Amino acid sequence: MHKYVIVISFFILFTGCKNNTEDPLDAPLVKVGDKVLTKHELYDIIPDKISKSDSIIFAQDFMDRWIRSELMLRKAELNLSPEEKDVSKLLEEYRRSLLVNMYQQKMLQQKYSPMITQKEILDYYNKMTDNFILNKDIIKGIFIIVPKTASGINDIRKWYKSEDEEDIVKMEAYCFHNAKKYDVFLEKWKPFEEINSQLPRPIYNADRFLKYNHNYEVSDSANYYFLSIRDYKLTKETAPVEYVENRIKAILLNKKKLDFINKLESDLYEEGLKQKIIKFY
């Protein structure tokens, strides 16, 4: 194992020969004041499945950071007053916060099973419509890139514009064998800029283009590019609910999570009163 090789090399480098009865991993590598970094500590932090050269770099970097950190801590210990070095309150606050968070997460895993209904999503969307204004143009449609060397170009010219289901099936079969790129997003909104960035000549007036073009073909020296726009929404319009559905779900889930934690706190308070754990003076 590379870690073992590196540790042994550091052992030889820093400590020389030792009694064979001693564990070589317990040998010190470096000491700062009265703090010692052992070979075992270094061994434990070197990741598995990395190359020997990467292990050496990682070990050297860790040792350097350890030395610098210990020197800084030593200087802090020497220069701070006893009052300044008393961090017991901070540690207790951190412990309290950590334990409470761990308990909340455990309860969430055991008892929290949120269900977000479509009605909840629509209700929130309708109530907060002003929060869902588009900052980019979005479209639904079909985008295909076909090399000029492919046969049947006239067929694909007809199929990509069609709304007939049989033509869509034929188009898919054709694209599977011939297209460099084939993206059908008839039921999913996609930012127009994602398509525009792939065209050989970018469209600069997207607003006007989307209003007056349903089907668009362009080419370069190597490929034909076919774009069928079945629906579009422009920047500053209200986003369709399906476009922001995942965002709304995340908002509602977080709200339910907070409600759950608040209820958990209230239940614990009531339990504390009933069991006389809480005493007022």
PyRosetta script that sets phi, psi and omega in degrees:
from pyrosetta import init, pose_from_sequence

init()
pose = pose_from_sequence("MHKYVIVISFFILFTGCKNNTEDPLDAPLVKVGDKVLTKHELYDIIPDKISKSDSIIFAQDFMDRWIRSELMLRKAELNLSPEEKDVSKLLEEYRRSLLVNMYQQKMLQQKYSPMITQKEILDYYNKMTDNFILNKDIIKGIFIIVPKTASGINDIRKWYKSEDEEDIVKMEAYCFHNAKKYDVFLEKWKPFEEINSQLPRPIYNADRFLKYNHNYEVSDSANYYFLSIRDYKLTKETAPVEYVENRIKAILLNKKKLDFINKLESDLYEEGLKQKIIKFY")
pose.set_psi(1, 139.0)
pose.set_omega(1, -176.3)
pose.set_phi(2, -61.9)
pose.set_psi(2, -38.8)
pose.set_omega(2, -179.3)
pose.set_phi(3, -58.6)
pose.set_psi(3, -42.0)
pose.set_omega(3, -177.7)
pose.set_phi(4, -65.6)
pose.set_psi(4, -40.7)
pose.set_omega(4, 178.6)
pose.set_phi(5, -60.6)
pose.set_psi(5, -44.3)
pose.set_omega(5, -178.6)
pose.set_phi(6, -65.8)
pose.set_psi(6, -42.9)
pose.set_omega(6, -179.2)
pose.set_phi(7, -62.7)
pose.set_psi(7, -43.0)
pose.set_omega(7, 179.2)
pose.set_phi(8, -64.7)
pose.set_psi(8, -38.2)
pose.set_omega(8, 179.8)
pose.set_phi(9, -65.2)
pose.set_psi(9, -39.6)
pose.set_omega(9, 176.1)
pose.set_phi(10, -66.8)
pose.set_psi(10, -35.2)
pose.set_omega(10, 178.2)
pose.set_phi(11, -60.2)
pose.set_psi(11, -47.0)
pose.set_omega(11, 179.5)
pose.set_phi(12, -65.2)
pose.set_psi(12, -42.0)
pose.set_omega(12, -176.2)
pose.set_phi(13, -64.2)
pose.set_psi(13, -42.2)
pose.set_omega(13, -170.9)
pose.set_phi(14, -98.8)
pose.set_psi(14, -24.7)
pose.set_omega(14, -170.6)
pose.set_phi(15, -121.6)
pose.set_psi(15, -16.5)
pose.set_omega(15, -178.3)
pose.set_phi(16, 72.2)
pose.set_psi(16, -161.5)
pose.set_omega(16, -176.4)
pose.set_phi(17, -77.7)
pose.set_psi(17, 141.2)
pose.set_omega(17, 178.3)
pose.set_phi(18, -126.5)
pose.set_psi(18, 166.7)
pose.set_omega(18, 176.9)
pose.set_phi(19, -61.1)
pose.set_psi(19, 133.2)
pose.set_omega(19, -177.2)
pose.set_phi(20, -62.4)
pose.set_psi(20, -18.3)
pose.set_omega(20, -178.8)
pose.set_phi(21, -80.0)
pose.set_psi(21, -14.1)
pose.set_omega(21, -179.5)
pose.set_phi(22, -86.0)
pose.set_psi(22, 148.2)
pose.set_omega(22, 175.1)
pose.set_phi(23, -75.6)
pose.set_psi(23, 117.0)
pose.set_omega(23, -176.6)
pose.set_phi(24, -62.0)
pose.set_psi(24, -23.7)
pose.set_omega(24, -179.3)
pose.set_phi(25, -74.1)
pose.set_psi(25, -15.7)
pose.set_omega(25, 177.7)
pose.set_phi(26, -84.9)
pose.set_psi(26, -6.5)
pose.set_omega(26, -177.5)
pose.set_phi(27, -70.7)
pose.set_psi(27, 145.0)
pose.set_omega(27, 178.4)
pose.set_phi(28, -74.5)
pose.set_psi(28, 146.1)
pose.set_omega(28, 174.6)
pose.set_phi(29, -100.9)
pose.set_psi(29, -42.8)
pose.set_omega(29, -177.9)
pose.set_phi(30, -154.1)
pose.set_psi(30, 151.1)
pose.set_omega(30, -178.9)
pose.set_phi(31, -131.1)
pose.set_psi(31, 135.3)
pose.set_omega(31, 174.8)
pose.set_phi(32, -124.7)
pose.set_psi(32, 110.6)
pose.set_omega(32, -173.6)
pose.set_phi(33, 63.3)
pose.set_psi(33, -121.8)
pose.set_omega(33, 177.1)
pose.set_phi(34, -104.8)
pose.set_psi(34, 10.0)
pose.set_omega(34, 178.6)
pose.set_phi(35, -96.1)
pose.set_psi(35, 133.9)
pose.set_omega(35, -175.7)
pose.set_phi(36, -123.2)
pose.set_psi(36, 135.1)
pose.set_omega(36, 171.4)
pose.set_phi(37, -101.2)
pose.set_psi(37, 118.9)
pose.set_omega(37, -178.4)
pose.set_phi(38, -94.2)
pose.set_psi(38, 163.9)
pose.set_omega(38, 177.6)
pose.set_phi(39, -62.2)
pose.set_psi(39, -35.5)
pose.set_omega(39, -179.1)
pose.set_phi(40, -63.9)
pose.set_psi(40, -41.8)
pose.set_omega(40, 179.2)
pose.set_phi(41, -64.4)
pose.set_psi(41, -39.6)
pose.set_omega(41, 178.1)
pose.set_phi(42, -67.5)
pose.set_psi(42, -43.0)
pose.set_omega(42, 179.4)
pose.set_phi(43, -57.2)
pose.set_psi(43, -42.6)
pose.set_omega(43, -175.0)
pose.set_phi(44, -66.8)
pose.set_psi(44, -27.2)
pose.set_omega(44, -175.0)
pose.set_phi(45, -96.0)
pose.set_psi(45, -10.2)
pose.set_omega(45, 178.6)
pose.set_phi(46, -74.1)
pose.set_psi(46, 123.5)
pose.set_omega(46, -176.8)
pose.set_phi(47, -63.1)
pose.set_psi(47, 150.0)
pose.set_omega(47, 173.3)
pose.set_phi(48, -74.7)
pose.set_psi(48, 164.4)
pose.set_omega(48, 171.8)
pose.set_phi(49, 58.9)
pose.set_psi(49, 36.4)
pose.set_omega(49, 169.9)
pose.set_phi(50, -119.7)
pose.set_psi(50, 156.6)
pose.set_omega(50, -174.8)
pose.set_phi(51, -68.3)
pose.set_psi(51, 164.4)
pose.set_omega(51, 179.9)
pose.set_phi(52, -61.2)
pose.set_psi(52, -43.4)
pose.set_omega(52, -179.4)
pose.set_phi(53, -64.6)
pose.set_psi(53, -39.7)
pose.set_omega(53, 177.7)
pose.set_phi(54, -66.4)
pose.set_psi(54, -35.7)
pose.set_omega(54, 177.7)
pose.set_phi(55, -62.4)
pose.set_psi(55, -40.7)
pose.set_omega(55, 179.3)
pose.set_phi(56, -63.5)
pose.set_psi(56, -46.9)
pose.set_omega(56, 179.6)
pose.set_phi(57, -60.7)
pose.set_psi(57, -45.0)
pose.set_omega(57, -179.4)
pose.set_phi(58, -61.1)
pose.set_psi(58, -45.7)
pose.set_omega(58, -178.2)
pose.set_phi(59, -63.9)
pose.set_psi(59, -44.4)
pose.set_omega(59, -179.9)
pose.set_phi(60, -63.6)
pose.set_psi(60, -41.3)
pose.set_omega(60, 179.4)
pose.set_phi(61, -64.9)
pose.set_psi(61, -42.9)
pose.set_omega(61, 179.9)
pose.set_phi(62, -62.8)
pose.set_psi(62, -44.5)
pose.set_omega(62, 179.8)
pose.set_phi(63, -60.9)
pose.set_psi(63, -41.9)
pose.set_omega(63, -179.8)
pose.set_phi(64, -63.2)
pose.set_psi(64, -44.0)
pose.set_omega(64, 179.6)
pose.set_phi(65, -67.1)
pose.set_psi(65, -37.8)
pose.set_omega(65, 178.9)
pose.set_phi(66, -62.5)
pose.set_psi(66, -45.7)
pose.set_omega(66, -179.8)
pose.set_phi(67, -61.7)
pose.set_psi(67, -47.1)
pose.set_omega(67, -179.1)
pose.set_phi(68, -62.5)
pose.set_psi(68, -40.9)
pose.set_omega(68, -179.9)
pose.set_phi(69, -65.2)
pose.set_psi(69, -43.5)
pose.set_omega(69, -179.9)
pose.set_phi(70, -67.1)
pose.set_psi(70, -37.2)
pose.set_omega(70, 177.0)
pose.set_phi(71, -63.8)
pose.set_psi(71, -41.2)
pose.set_omega(71, 178.7)
pose.set_phi(72, -66.2)
pose.set_psi(72, -42.6)
pose.set_omega(72, 178.6)
pose.set_phi(73, -63.6)
pose.set_psi(73, -41.8)
pose.set_omega(73, 179.7)
pose.set_phi(74, -61.0)
pose.set_psi(74, -43.0)
pose.set_omega(74, 179.4)
pose.set_phi(75, -65.1)
pose.set_psi(75, -38.9)
pose.set_omega(75, 178.5)
pose.set_phi(76, -64.5)
pose.set_psi(76, -43.6)
pose.set_omega(76, 179.0)
pose.set_phi(77, -59.5)
pose.set_psi(77, -36.8)
pose.set_omega(77, -176.9)
pose.set_phi(78, -77.1)
pose.set_psi(78, -28.1)
pose.set_omega(78, -170.2)
pose.set_phi(79, -107.6)
pose.set_psi(79, -11.1)
pose.set_omega(79, 178.3)
pose.set_phi(80, -94.0)
pose.set_psi(80, 146.9)
pose.set_omega(80, 178.5)
pose.set_phi(81, -73.2)
pose.set_psi(81, 161.7)
pose.set_omega(81, 177.2)
pose.set_phi(82, -55.3)
pose.set_psi(82, -38.8)
pose.set_omega(82, 179.2)
pose.set_phi(83, -65.1)
pose.set_psi(83, -41.3)
pose.set_omega(83, -179.8)
pose.set_phi(84, -68.1)
pose.set_psi(84, -30.5)
pose.set_omega(84, -178.6)
pose.set_phi(85, -84.4)
pose.set_psi(85, -5.5)
pose.set_omega(85, 179.8)
pose.set_phi(86, -81.6)
pose.set_psi(86, 97.1)
pose.set_omega(86, -177.6)
pose.set_phi(87, -107.1)
pose.set_psi(87, 18.3)
pose.set_omega(87, -177.1)
pose.set_phi(88, -59.9)
pose.set_psi(88, -39.1)
pose.set_omega(88, 180.0)
pose.set_phi(89, -66.0)
pose.set_psi(89, -41.7)
pose.set_omega(89, 178.6)
pose.set_phi(90, -64.0)
pose.set_psi(90, -41.2)
pose.set_omega(90, 179.0)
pose.set_phi(91, -65.0)
pose.set_psi(91, -38.7)
pose.set_omega(91, 178.9)
pose.set_phi(92, -66.6)
pose.set_psi(92, -41.8)
pose.set_omega(92, 177.8)
pose.set_phi(93, -62.7)
pose.set_psi(93, -41.8)
pose.set_omega(93, 178.8)
pose.set_phi(94, -64.5)
pose.set_psi(94, -42.1)
pose.set_omega(94, 178.7)
pose.set_phi(95, -61.8)
pose.set_psi(95, -45.9)
pose.set_omega(95, 179.0)
pose.set_phi(96, -59.4)
pose.set_psi(96, -47.1)
pose.set_omega(96, -179.1)
pose.set_phi(97, -63.2)
pose.set_psi(97, -41.2)
pose.set_omega(97, -179.1)
pose.set_phi(98, -65.7)
pose.set_psi(98, -44.9)
pose.set_omega(98, -179.5)
pose.set_phi(99, -65.9)
pose.set_psi(99, -42.0)
pose.set_omega(99, 178.7)
pose.set_phi(100, -62.1)
pose.set_psi(100, -44.3)
pose.set_omega(100, 179.6)
pose.set_phi(101, -63.2)
pose.set_psi(101, -41.1)
pose.set_omega(101, 179.1)
pose.set_phi(102, -63.4)
pose.set_psi(102, -40.5)
pose.set_omega(102, 179.3)
pose.set_phi(103, -66.5)
pose.set_psi(103, -43.1)
pose.set_omega(103, 178.8)
pose.set_phi(104, -60.6)
pose.set_psi(104, -44.0)
pose.set_omega(104, 179.4)
pose.set_phi(105, -63.7)
pose.set_psi(105, -37.8)
pose.set_omega(105, 178.5)
pose.set_phi(106, -65.2)
pose.set_psi(106, -43.6)
pose.set_omega(106, 178.2)
pose.set_phi(107, -65.8)
pose.set_psi(107, -37.7)
pose.set_omega(107, 177.6)
pose.set_phi(108, -61.6)
pose.set_psi(108, -42.4)
pose.set_omega(108, -179.7)
pose.set_phi(109, -67.6)
pose.set_psi(109, -36.5)
pose.set_omega(109, -174.9)
pose.set_phi(110, -81.8)
pose.set_psi(110, -38.7)
pose.set_omega(110, -168.6)
pose.set_phi(111, -122.8)
pose.set_psi(111, -8.9)
pose.set_omega(111, -174.7)
pose.set_phi(112, -95.8)
pose.set_psi(112, 110.7)
pose.set_omega(112, 179.0)
pose.set_phi(113, -133.0)
pose.set_psi(113, 76.0)
pose.set_omega(113, -174.8)
pose.set_phi(114, -69.7)
pose.set_psi(114, 141.0)
pose.set_omega(114, 174.2)
pose.set_phi(115, -122.7)
pose.set_psi(115, 117.8)
pose.set_omega(115, 177.8)
pose.set_phi(116, -99.8)
pose.set_psi(116, 115.7)
pose.set_omega(116, -178.9)
pose.set_phi(117, -87.6)
pose.set_psi(117, 161.5)
pose.set_omega(117, 177.5)
pose.set_phi(118, -64.1)
pose.set_psi(118, -32.6)
pose.set_omega(118, 178.2)
pose.set_phi(119, -63.8)
pose.set_psi(119, -42.2)
pose.set_omega(119, 178.3)
pose.set_phi(120, -62.2)
pose.set_psi(120, -40.7)
pose.set_omega(120, 179.3)
pose.set_phi(121, -63.5)
pose.set_psi(121, -46.8)
pose.set_omega(121, -179.6)
pose.set_phi(122, -65.5)
pose.set_psi(122, -40.6)
pose.set_omega(122, 179.1)
pose.set_phi(123, -61.1)
pose.set_psi(123, -45.6)
pose.set_omega(123, -179.8)
pose.set_phi(124, -66.3)
pose.set_psi(124, -41.6)
pose.set_omega(124, 179.7)
pose.set_phi(125, -60.5)
pose.set_psi(125, -47.0)
pose.set_omega(125, -178.5)
pose.set_phi(126, -67.5)
pose.set_psi(126, -33.1)
pose.set_omega(126, -179.8)
pose.set_phi(127, -75.2)
pose.set_psi(127, -33.5)
pose.set_omega(127, -173.0)
pose.set_phi(128, -115.9)
pose.set_psi(128, 32.4)
pose.set_omega(128, -175.5)
pose.set_phi(129, -53.1)
pose.set_psi(129, -39.1)
pose.set_omega(129, -177.8)
pose.set_phi(130, -62.8)
pose.set_psi(130, -17.1)
pose.set_omega(130, 178.5)
pose.set_phi(131, -85.3)
pose.set_psi(131, -4.4)
pose.set_omega(131, -175.1)
pose.set_phi(132, -119.9)
pose.set_psi(132, 55.3)
pose.set_omega(132, 176.5)
pose.set_phi(133, -93.7)
pose.set_psi(133, 131.6)
pose.set_omega(133, -176.7)
pose.set_phi(134, -67.7)
pose.set_psi(134, 138.5)
pose.set_omega(134, 173.4)
pose.set_phi(135, -108.1)
pose.set_psi(135, 11.2)
pose.set_omega(135, 176.4)
pose.set_phi(136, -157.0)
pose.set_psi(136, 158.2)
pose.set_omega(136, 176.0)
pose.set_phi(137, -76.1)
pose.set_psi(137, 141.3)
pose.set_omega(137, 178.9)
pose.set_phi(138, -130.4)
pose.set_psi(138, 153.0)
pose.set_omega(138, -178.2)
pose.set_phi(139, -140.3)
pose.set_psi(139, 162.5)
pose.set_omega(139, 165.3)
pose.set_phi(140, -119.6)
pose.set_psi(140, 144.5)
pose.set_omega(140, 179.2)
pose.set_phi(141, 166.2)
pose.set_psi(141, -148.8)
pose.set_omega(141, -177.6)
pose.set_phi(142, -136.6)
pose.set_psi(142, 137.2)
pose.set_omega(142, 177.1)
pose.set_phi(143, -134.9)
pose.set_psi(143, 126.5)
pose.set_omega(143, -175.4)
pose.set_phi(144, -135.2)
pose.set_psi(144, 138.7)
pose.set_omega(144, 171.2)
pose.set_phi(145, -120.0)
pose.set_psi(145, 121.6)
pose.set_omega(145, -177.3)
pose.set_phi(146, -125.4)
pose.set_psi(146, 132.1)
pose.set_omega(146, 177.7)
pose.set_phi(147, -65.4)
pose.set_psi(147, 148.5)
pose.set_omega(147, -178.8)
pose.set_phi(148, -66.4)
pose.set_psi(148, -18.4)
pose.set_omega(148, 179.5)
pose.set_phi(149, -78.4)
pose.set_psi(149, -10.6)
pose.set_omega(149, -178.2)
pose.set_phi(150, -72.8)
pose.set_psi(150, 149.3)
pose.set_omega(150, 176.2)
pose.set_phi(151, -88.6)
pose.set_psi(151, 167.6)
pose.set_omega(151, 174.7)
pose.set_phi(152, 72.6)
pose.set_psi(152, 28.2)
pose.set_omega(152, -178.3)
pose.set_phi(153, -62.2)
pose.set_psi(153, -37.4)
pose.set_omega(153, 179.7)
pose.set_phi(154, -65.0)
pose.set_psi(154, -30.7)
pose.set_omega(154, 177.2)
pose.set_phi(155, -66.3)
pose.set_psi(155, -46.3)
pose.set_omega(155, -178.3)
pose.set_phi(156, -66.8)
pose.set_psi(156, -30.5)
pose.set_omega(156, 175.5)
pose.set_phi(157, -60.7)
pose.set_psi(157, -34.4)
pose.set_omega(157, -180.0)
pose.set_phi(158, -81.3)
pose.set_psi(158, -43.3)
pose.set_omega(158, -172.8)
pose.set_phi(159, -68.9)
pose.set_psi(159, -39.0)
pose.set_omega(159, -173.4)
pose.set_phi(160, -68.4)
pose.set_psi(160, -20.4)
pose.set_omega(160, 177.9)
pose.set_phi(161, -88.0)
pose.set_psi(161, -18.8)
pose.set_omega(161, -171.1)
pose.set_phi(162, -76.1)
pose.set_psi(162, 149.1)
pose.set_omega(162, 173.0)
pose.set_phi(163, -106.1)
pose.set_psi(163, 3.9)
pose.set_omega(163, 178.2)
pose.set_phi(164, -74.2)
pose.set_psi(164, 131.6)
pose.set_omega(164, -176.0)
pose.set_phi(165, -62.1)
pose.set_psi(165, -36.3)
pose.set_omega(165, 179.8)
pose.set_phi(166, -65.9)
pose.set_psi(166, -37.4)
pose.set_omega(166, 178.2)
pose.set_phi(167, -67.1)
pose.set_psi(167, -36.3)
pose.set_omega(167, 177.8)
pose.set_phi(168, -63.0)
pose.set_psi(168, -41.9)
pose.set_omega(168, 179.3)
pose.set_phi(169, -63.4)
pose.set_psi(169, -43.4)
pose.set_omega(169, 178.6)
pose.set_phi(170, -63.3)
pose.set_psi(170, -40.7)
pose.set_omega(170, 179.4)
pose.set_phi(171, -62.2)
pose.set_psi(171, -42.9)
pose.set_omega(171, -179.6)
pose.set_phi(172, -62.9)
pose.set_psi(172, -42.3)
pose.set_omega(172, 179.4)
pose.set_phi(173, -64.1)
pose.set_psi(173, -41.1)
pose.set_omega(173, 178.8)
pose.set_phi(174, -63.6)
pose.set_psi(174, -47.1)
pose.set_omega(174, -176.4)
pose.set_phi(175, -65.9)
pose.set_psi(175, -32.3)
pose.set_omega(175, 179.6)
pose.set_phi(176, -58.7)
pose.set_psi(176, -35.2)
pose.set_omega(176, -176.7)
pose.set_phi(177, -96.5)
pose.set_psi(177, -23.7)
pose.set_omega(177, -169.7)
pose.set_phi(178, -120.0)
pose.set_psi(178, -29.5)
pose.set_omega(178, -170.8)
pose.set_phi(179, -77.1)
pose.set_psi(179, 144.3)
pose.set_omega(179, 170.7)
pose.set_phi(180, -78.2)
pose.set_psi(180, -32.4)
pose.set_omega(180, 178.1)
pose.set_phi(181, -146.3)
pose.set_psi(181, 139.3)
pose.set_omega(181, -179.1)
pose.set_phi(182, -145.4)
pose.set_psi(182, 113.7)
pose.set_omega(182, -175.3)
pose.set_phi(183, -132.1)
pose.set_psi(183, 111.3)
pose.set_omega(183, 177.0)
pose.set_phi(184, -107.4)
pose.set_psi(184, 115.1)
pose.set_omega(184, -179.5)
pose.set_phi(185, -130.7)
pose.set_psi(185, 55.2)
pose.set_omega(185, -178.5)
pose.set_phi(186, -71.4)
pose.set_psi(186, -25.9)
pose.set_omega(186, -178.2)
pose.set_phi(187, -111.2)
pose.set_psi(187, 7.3)
pose.set_omega(187, -175.9)
pose.set_phi(188, -135.4)
pose.set_psi(188, 133.2)
pose.set_omega(188, 177.7)
pose.set_phi(189, -77.3)
pose.set_psi(189, 140.5)
pose.set_omega(189, 179.4)
pose.set_phi(190, -135.9)
pose.set_psi(190, 138.5)
pose.set_omega(190, 175.8)
pose.set_phi(191, -58.2)
pose.set_psi(191, 130.8)
pose.set_omega(191, -178.7)
pose.set_phi(192, -60.5)
pose.set_psi(192, -31.5)
pose.set_omega(192, -178.5)
pose.set_phi(193, -61.2)
pose.set_psi(193, -28.0)
pose.set_omega(193, 178.2)
pose.set_phi(194, -65.0)
pose.set_psi(194, -37.6)
pose.set_omega(194, 177.7)
pose.set_phi(195, -78.2)
pose.set_psi(195, -44.9)
pose.set_omega(195, -177.1)
pose.set_phi(196, -56.3)
pose.set_psi(196, -36.9)
pose.set_omega(196, -178.3)
pose.set_phi(197, -68.0)
pose.set_psi(197, -15.8)
pose.set_omega(197, -178.7)
pose.set_phi(198, -98.6)
pose.set_psi(198, -7.4)
pose.set_omega(198, 179.0)
pose.set_phi(199, -76.9)
pose.set_psi(199, 149.5)
pose.set_omega(199, -179.0)
pose.set_phi(200, -67.3)
pose.set_psi(200, -28.9)
pose.set_omega(200, 175.6)
pose.set_phi(201, -128.5)
pose.set_psi(201, 106.4)
pose.set_omega(201, -176.9)
pose.set_phi(202, -58.5)
pose.set_psi(202, 145.8)
pose.set_omega(202, 176.7)
pose.set_phi(203, -90.6)
pose.set_psi(203, 120.3)
pose.set_omega(203, -174.3)
pose.set_phi(204, -89.8)
pose.set_psi(204, -37.4)
pose.set_omega(204, 178.5)
pose.set_phi(205, -97.1)
pose.set_psi(205, 74.4)
pose.set_omega(205, -174.3)
pose.set_phi(206, -63.0)
pose.set_psi(206, -39.0)
pose.set_omega(206, -179.6)
pose.set_phi(207, -55.3)
pose.set_psi(207, -52.9)
pose.set_omega(207, -179.6)
pose.set_phi(208, -66.4)
pose.set_psi(208, -41.6)
pose.set_omega(208, -179.4)
pose.set_phi(209, -58.4)
pose.set_psi(209, -47.6)
pose.set_omega(209, -177.3)
pose.set_phi(210, -67.0)
pose.set_psi(210, -31.4)
pose.set_omega(210, 179.7)
pose.set_phi(211, -70.5)
pose.set_psi(211, -32.6)
pose.set_omega(211, -170.7)
pose.set_phi(212, -116.5)
pose.set_psi(212, 4.4)
pose.set_omega(212, 179.1)
pose.set_phi(213, -128.1)
pose.set_psi(213, 126.3)
pose.set_omega(213, 174.8)
pose.set_phi(214, -102.2)
pose.set_psi(214, -37.4)
pose.set_omega(214, 178.7)
pose.set_phi(215, -130.4)
pose.set_psi(215, 139.0)
pose.set_omega(215, -172.9)
pose.set_phi(216, -141.5)
pose.set_psi(216, 131.4)
pose.set_omega(216, 176.6)
pose.set_phi(217, -127.7)
pose.set_psi(217, 136.3)
pose.set_omega(217, 176.3)
pose.set_phi(218, -145.7)
pose.set_psi(218, 161.6)
pose.set_omega(218, -179.1)
pose.set_phi(219, -144.3)
pose.set_psi(219, 162.0)
pose.set_omega(219, 168.7)
pose.set_phi(220, -127.4)
pose.set_psi(220, -162.7)
pose.set_omega(220, -175.4)
pose.set_phi(221, -67.5)
pose.set_psi(221, -21.7)
pose.set_omega(221, -174.0)
pose.set_phi(222, -113.3)
pose.set_psi(222, -29.6)
pose.set_omega(222, -169.1)
pose.set_phi(223, -136.3)
pose.set_psi(223, 159.3)
pose.set_omega(223, 166.1)
pose.set_phi(224, -102.8)
pose.set_psi(224, 142.3)
pose.set_omega(224, 179.0)
pose.set_phi(225, -120.9)
pose.set_psi(225, 123.3)
pose.set_omega(225, -178.8)
pose.set_phi(226, -119.0)
pose.set_psi(226, 127.2)
pose.set_omega(226, 179.3)
pose.set_phi(227, -130.3)
pose.set_psi(227, 122.4)
pose.set_omega(227, 174.4)
pose.set_phi(228, -112.3)
pose.set_psi(228, 121.0)
pose.set_omega(228, -178.6)
pose.set_phi(229, -102.4)
pose.set_psi(229, 109.9)
pose.set_omega(229, -176.8)
pose.set_phi(230, -91.7)
pose.set_psi(230, -24.3)
pose.set_omega(230, 177.3)
pose.set_phi(231, -161.0)
pose.set_psi(231, 156.2)
pose.set_omega(231, 179.8)
pose.set_phi(232, -153.1)
pose.set_psi(232, 155.7)
pose.set_omega(232, 172.0)
pose.set_phi(233, -135.3)
pose.set_psi(233, 139.0)
pose.set_omega(233, -175.3)
pose.set_phi(234, -99.0)
pose.set_psi(234, 159.2)
pose.set_omega(234, 174.5)
pose.set_phi(235, -50.8)
pose.set_psi(235, 138.8)
pose.set_omega(235, 180.0)
pose.set_phi(236, 79.8)
pose.set_psi(236, -3.2)
pose.set_omega(236, 170.7)
pose.set_phi(237, -83.5)
pose.set_psi(237, 164.5)
pose.set_omega(237, 176.8)
pose.set_phi(238, -71.9)
pose.set_psi(238, 130.9)
pose.set_omega(238, -180.0)
pose.set_phi(239, -66.7)
pose.set_psi(239, 140.6)
pose.set_omega(239, 173.8)
pose.set_phi(240, -61.2)
pose.set_psi(240, 147.2)
pose.set_omega(240, -175.3)
pose.set_phi(241, -59.8)
pose.set_psi(241, -36.6)
pose.set_omega(241, -178.5)
pose.set_phi(242, -68.1)
pose.set_psi(242, -24.7)
pose.set_omega(242, 179.3)
pose.set_phi(243, -72.6)
pose.set_psi(243, -30.8)
pose.set_omega(243, -178.2)
pose.set_phi(244, -109.0)
pose.set_psi(244, 11.9)
pose.set_omega(244, -175.5)
pose.set_phi(245, -59.6)
pose.set_psi(245, -45.7)
pose.set_omega(245, -179.4)
pose.set_phi(246, -64.7)
pose.set_psi(246, -36.7)
pose.set_omega(246, 177.2)
pose.set_phi(247, -64.1)
pose.set_psi(247, -42.3)
pose.set_omega(247, 179.0)
pose.set_phi(248, -65.8)
pose.set_psi(248, -41.6)
pose.set_omega(248, 178.2)
pose.set_phi(249, -58.2)
pose.set_psi(249, -43.9)
pose.set_omega(249, 180.0)
pose.set_phi(250, -62.4)
pose.set_psi(250, -40.6)
pose.set_omega(250, 179.0)
pose.set_phi(251, -63.8)
pose.set_psi(251, -47.0)
pose.set_omega(251, -178.0)
pose.set_phi(252, -67.1)
pose.set_psi(252, -38.8)
pose.set_omega(252, 178.3)
pose.set_phi(253, -63.3)
pose.set_psi(253, -42.0)
pose.set_omega(253, 179.2)
pose.set_phi(254, -65.3)
pose.set_psi(254, -39.4)
pose.set_omega(254, 178.5)
pose.set_phi(255, -63.9)
pose.set_psi(255, -42.8)
pose.set_omega(255, 178.8)
pose.set_phi(256, -65.8)
pose.set_psi(256, -35.4)
pose.set_omega(256, 178.1)
pose.set_phi(257, -63.4)
pose.set_psi(257, -45.1)
pose.set_omega(257, 178.6)
pose.set_phi(258, -64.6)
pose.set_psi(258, -40.2)
pose.set_omega(258, 177.6)
pose.set_phi(259, -61.9)
pose.set_psi(259, -40.1)
pose.set_omega(259, 179.6)
pose.set_phi(260, -62.8)
pose.set_psi(260, -45.9)
pose.set_omega(260, -179.4)
pose.set_phi(261, -64.8)
pose.set_psi(261, -40.4)
pose.set_omega(261, 177.5)
pose.set_phi(262, -62.6)
pose.set_psi(262, -41.0)
pose.set_omega(262, 178.4)
pose.set_phi(263, -66.8)
pose.set_psi(263, -38.8)
pose.set_omega(263, 177.7)
pose.set_phi(264, -59.5)
pose.set_psi(264, -43.6)
pose.set_omega(264, 178.7)
pose.set_phi(265, -64.0)
pose.set_psi(265, -42.2)
pose.set_omega(265, 179.6)
pose.set_phi(266, -64.7)
pose.set_psi(266, -41.9)
pose.set_omega(266, 179.1)
pose.set_phi(267, -63.4)
pose.set_psi(267, -41.0)
pose.set_omega(267, 178.6)
pose.set_phi(268, -65.9)
pose.set_psi(268, -35.0)
pose.set_omega(268, 178.1)
pose.set_phi(269, -65.2)
pose.set_psi(269, -45.9)
pose.set_omega(269, 179.0)
pose.set_phi(270, -64.2)
pose.set_psi(270, -40.1)
pose.set_omega(270, 178.2)
pose.set_phi(271, -63.3)
pose.set_psi(271, -40.3)
pose.set_omega(271, 178.6)
pose.set_phi(272, -63.5)
pose.set_psi(272, -36.7)
pose.set_omega(272, 177.1)
pose.set_phi(273, -68.2)
pose.set_psi(273, -46.3)
pose.set_omega(273, -177.6)
pose.set_phi(274, -63.8)
pose.set_psi(274, -39.8)
pose.set_omega(274, -177.9)
pose.set_phi(275, -88.8)
pose.set_psi(275, 7.4)
pose.set_omega(275, 178.5)
pose.set_phi(276, 55.8)
pose.set_psi(276, 32.5)
pose.set_omega(276, 173.3)
pose.set_phi(277, -74.4)
pose.set_psi(277, -32.0)
pose.set_omega(277, 178.8)
pose.set_phi(278, -92.8)
pose.set_psi(278, 131.0)
pose.set_omega(278, 177.4)
pose.set_phi(279, -131.0)
pose.set_psi(279, 126.7)
pose.set_omega(279, 177.3)
pose.set_phi(280, -97.7)
pose.set_psi(280, 139.5)
pose.set_omega(280, 179.5)
pose.set_phi(281, -118.0)
pose.dump_pdb("model.pdb")
